[in-house]
Every structure is written in C-alpha cells, then in structure tokens.
C-alpha cells in the first residue's frame, strides 16, 4: 500500500512539475518580447545628458541611497587624480583642477554611480572549482577531462608503476589426463649437477716454484763436481743393494750437503726480510715501528719553513743509544731531493730538531731488539703531506 | 732428488749414527749461517718515512737586548720588542713570554744555558746587544741559537745606522732571523705606499701615504686636494708613480721620494691615463690609456716620454703588471665578454688567457719570485684575493669578503697585502695582509686603500 501511495504521489508531482517547467519555457521563449519593449522605452526616456548641474544638485538629496555599492575608490582622495566632473558641466572639454582643500568629497561626488569600478566588481563571475583550466595544470599532474557521468572513485594507488599484465587466460582442455605416478620399474636417473670445485685444502696456493720440496735447490757455493745423470733413485732406495759401485757425489758427501742446506735456508730467511735486521731477536712489530715513527713525527714542525724548503725531501741517518735516545753527534744528512742548498739545509735542520726534541727522553723502543733499531734512516717528506 | 730420499739412500750401513752426525753438523752450520746473516743484516738500518709534519709557529725567545752603553736601555727593550713583533706577525713564529724564562741573558757573550731554554720549549733564541755612539749612531748586534741542536745558527751580525732609524735596525735583525730559519728572504725592512682615505664616504679626502710595512712611521706624499689612485713603487723603491685627478682627468705622475718632487708623465689632452706600473728595469712603465671609447695598454719610456702601444683591441685592457724578468706582462681584459687575465710579451703581441674559473678576474700582480700571480676575483657577489700559477693552474683563493681588492706582494713573495672595504654607509677601507698559504690574515692599517709594497730597503 505504501508503494502504491508513493507511486500515486510521484505521478502527481511529475505532472505539476512538467506543467510548471513548460510554462517557464514558454515564458522564456515568448515573454521576453514584451519585457524588452518596456525596458527599451524606459531607457529612452531617461536621458541624463539633458539634466543640468543645478537640477542634478537639487535632485541629489532625494537620490536613493546605494547601500550595495562599494566604498568610494581612493581616487577622489588624491587631489591630482580626482576629477571635478560631479560639479562641472560634463560638456566642458577640460576638467577643472581639483581643489586640494576638499578631500572629503563623498557628499558631492557621485562616484559610486559614475565610476565604472563597482560594475566591474559586481559583474565578475566567481571562479568555480569546476573550471578545467584549474585542473589542467602544467606541473606534470594528470589531466582530468570533464565528464558528465561520474566515475567511480579509484582505489588509492600504492605504486607509481602499473601492475604487470596478468597471464593469458588458461585454456582448459576438454580431455582429462590421468594423474601421473612414479614408475616403479624405471631406473633412477641422476640429475646432472654442475661440477663444483673440490674443497680447498689450504687458503693459499703455493706452487712448487714458490716452495721447494724440501731438498737443496740452490747452494751458496759452486758444486765440487758436475751433477751426475739422473739415477733411478727410487728403486735404489726401496731396494738396498750390496753393489759396491760408488754412489753419486751428492750422496757420498753428506757433510757438504748438510752444510749447503743449512746455508741455503739461512740465506732464504735473510732474503725473506731484507729490511729487517734482526738476527739477535725478533724484528720490530709494525706497532713498534709506527710508534717510533710517530714519536719523531710528533716533533717534526715545518711551520717556519719557507715554501722552497717544504718541497725538499731529506733522508737523515743517525745512531741510537741503547736507552732509546738518539746519538746527536751521529745525526747526518744522508741525501736530499728537490730545492736549493739553503732550502735543503733548512729542511734538514727541521728534521734534526724533530729527532733531538722528541728523543730527549728516549723513544719507546724494546730494548731486547736493540739491534733492530741501532741504526736508523728517516725520510722526511713534507711535500707529500702538505698542500701549500 | 728430494732431501728425504737422499737421506734414506745415505743411511745404508749405520743409519742412526750417520743421521745423528749429519743432524749435528746441520745444526752447527745453521747457527753459523744465521750468525753470518745477522752480521750482514745488522748493516741495514731501520728505515722509516715521515710525511705528515706539523704546521705550527716555531716558538722562540727574544730576551731584551743588552744595553752596552748608557742611554741604550730603552732602545734595548724596544729593539727586542720590534723583532719579536716582526717574527710573531709573520705567523711562522710564536714568541715565548719572558715571564717563562728560567735563565736570563746578562751578557752578549755569556754561554747559553740550553737546558733552561729547552725546558720552556724554546726552539730558537735571539740574543742581542745595543750601543749608541756620540755621533748619533746606534750599533745593534745579535746572535741566533738553535736550542735543541745546541748550536748557533750562522754567525752573529752587527748593524750600524742613525739612531732615529732604530726600527729599521730591528727589522734588519728580524729579516736575518727569518731567512736563517725559513730559508727564504725576509720582508720586514720594507715600506708600503697607499692611498690614505679620510672623511665621509661621499666626500673622501685621498692622499698618497707611505709607511713601514707594519704601519709605523706614516707620512703623506700629497696634500689631498685632488683624488689620487693606485700609487706604485719603483723597483728600487726610490720613486712612486700614481694617478691623480688634479686637472679633472686622470693623469699619471711620478714622485721622487728623496726630493718629494713630482712631474706629470702622461698629459695628452682628451685622454685618460691610469693604472701605471714600473717595469723591472725602472726605466719604463706600462699604463692604460683611454682614447674615446677604447682603452688599451701602452708602454712609456720615462726618460724620453716615448709611448708604445702594446694592445690594440676594441675591448678594455688595463691593470698591466710585468713579470720579474721583464719579458711578459699580465693584464686584465674583457675581450672574451667577461673580465679575465691574459699574458702577453712585454713588447706586445698575441695574448694568452690564463684565467678560466667562475667569476671575473682583475688587478693581476706578478710575484717577485715569478712563480705566482695574485689577483682579485669577483664571484657570486663576493670578492676574493687569490693566487694562481703563471699558466693559470693551481688557483687558490686566500680571502673572501664584501670587497677585497688590489693585492700587492711582499718582497719575498710570501705575503700579500690588499685593501678590504666593509659594507654599509659607515664602512671604510683598510689594509690587510695574508700569507700565501691563506693563514695569518691580519689588519695592518685602517683608512687606507691601494697598497703597493716596496722592495727590501738597502
């Protein structure tokens, strides 16, 4: 029942609305002729140009107020810009100079009527947010085309990149395939595996050329006799023989062989650490060397050297006392590169001062390794560490 | 054959005995060889390399000089003070307060107690003595000691001069100390000509002034009745060449410092001449001459007045400066559209542009050493004093401020003096100096501009 009532009410409303709209359309189409004629006749009657100034002034008190008009523009306040048109005959070609003492002209000036500014303000159409120009920004944003049909609100996008295209639809075959089952009779086939490197037995690759097999590879002295031709030593070693044939010279002279081996090993150790001296003890550790180096560098001041002396590299040699103090008398200039003679001397003096100053109390060096630092050569290179 | 296999082959009859014998021999040989190696290796000294030095002023002590005659007490103290101020002002030295002294210098010839000076970390000690003579002369002598080397640096020196020139005596001592420690010449016994500026900014009075390098002994060479610009010392330091607006147009004048007499060098009607600078031979000068709408560089023979045009371009060429050997001239030009630095032969000819950085370059000055060119640079609203090599490489900016301009080199090519103007209507111009490393920026004199450093005085 409620639905029937609503249907009935809705139909009546539609009829009333349709008639009303029809009348409105009819009024718009044909009613304008009558109105236009009336307005045109009214406008033709009100001829402002024939009203004199006196009459206009007499009519002014009776003029209706214009509450909707905006405030007078600031032009009348400025003497130079305020025209005297309200009190002057409009037919006069030249305006009368303004009176500077009458800034309060709103009583006389019909500025709200004559000024075109209010009309411009009231006629300005508000800017609607639906204007496409406001949306079509040039800042790289999306352009939204006006559309009569509202589009559904899209879900927020979480990524700038479009989602990848879905896979093509799966084609379902009409035939049904039986599920597969492992064949018990089939022989297992080993899957092919990529060959991998065998596990390393050491972290360092040492070839035979680098590491001798343990035998004598060289001697510090020439051999007494030429080497015999190679013999099947392996067989001889495994099968001791009673043959009185003399053995080769190497085997027959084990004493020389052992001495040669020992000397070679010692020479090899010596070659392994050519800069370290140290046969009387272990070499200086890197920390001990750095400590010594920094101990001298701490007192090496080149702030008072000339620019030429700063480019000089000097090598200074000196002896050390067992207590860690430098032997001042032994300090000497070993060599130098760059710069003139005077610059070399200044660079050397700065280096000498550094050695003496910081060595006055003795450098922190291990006494048990005295042979390692008994003699010292220090290269002072100020140019490398400074940009002058 | 491996060692193990040979050993097995050798031990056929009595393996144990022979092996023990061989082991013993091997041990003895090894010890012997190691001893040999040690003895040979011990000849190898421990080798170290240092490449990160400290850059700090060298501490020194300069006790009051010993007065050796009556009336020399004040000079003795003042001399030591000036020497200490010179060295400390260079930025390369640091004076140790005399309150820290442990031992005192009571006699010029007394031995130095090195331990006492080491204890206060004095690395250099300056001792001196002063005496006056009846004929108005002053005698100053000094010695320089390297404390930690416990040795005297060089021989002692003695200077004699008029008593009113005692400051120059002190500067001479400073120069000698500076040269002995740094290895390069000093710059303390020198003077600077400049433009003294006084009065409000819209009505400045400008005079050519002259002073010691440290701002002492200021004197004026012109009366301030006309605007003067850019005074420049002659290579011998006996004359000054400058620009004056005395006639309403800029003209070049040369002033003799001994007689304070001057004469106009360039007076061609309808032209403007400016930016003069002496040639290293002192007989010629280069300057800019504006004829109509163009400015070019000319060379002027000071004796004959003969003029030679060196550049011929529609652009503005100005601020010429000779190389120390007199074979080249560096100048500024806007021929490329912006103000840049160029080098050309001293006789004129094709110029080579050397500045290519951002901004505008101007007022180039060749170093007395010949290795660097100082310049003014304007970039992004800031002014800089900088140096570059003569081929334009290695540009380094030493200063930055509202307005830095007009560099001039110290005689040793280590220090640059320039003009710095502060902003605002109340701002004024001052003279500053800076080490070419960019360190030790300090103000020398206020109310001055356009400095020009003299050579070392004789």
Interface residues (C-beta under 8 A of the other chain):
Chain A: X213 X214 X215 X216 X233 X234 X236 X237 X240 X247 X250 X251 X254 X255 X257 X258 X259 X261 X262 X263 X265 X266 X267 X269 X270 X274 X275 X276 X277 X278 X279 X280 X284 X289 X292 X293 X296 X297 X298 X299 X300 X301 X302 X303 X304 X305 X306 X307 X308 X309 X317 X328 X342 X343 X345 X346 X347 X349 X350 X352 X353 X356 X357 X360 X371 X372 X373 X374 X375 X376 X377 X378 X379 X380 X381 X382 X384 X385 X386 X388
Chain B: X1 X2 X3 X4 X5 X6 X7 X8 X9 X10 X12 X18 X22 X25 X26 X27 X29 X30 X32 X33 X34 X35 X36 X37 X38 X39 X40 X41 X42 X43 X44 X45 X46 X47 X48 X49 X50 X51 X52 X53 X54 X55 X56 X57 X58 X92 X93 X118 X123 X146 X148 X149 X150 X153 X181 X182 X183 X184 X414 X436 X437
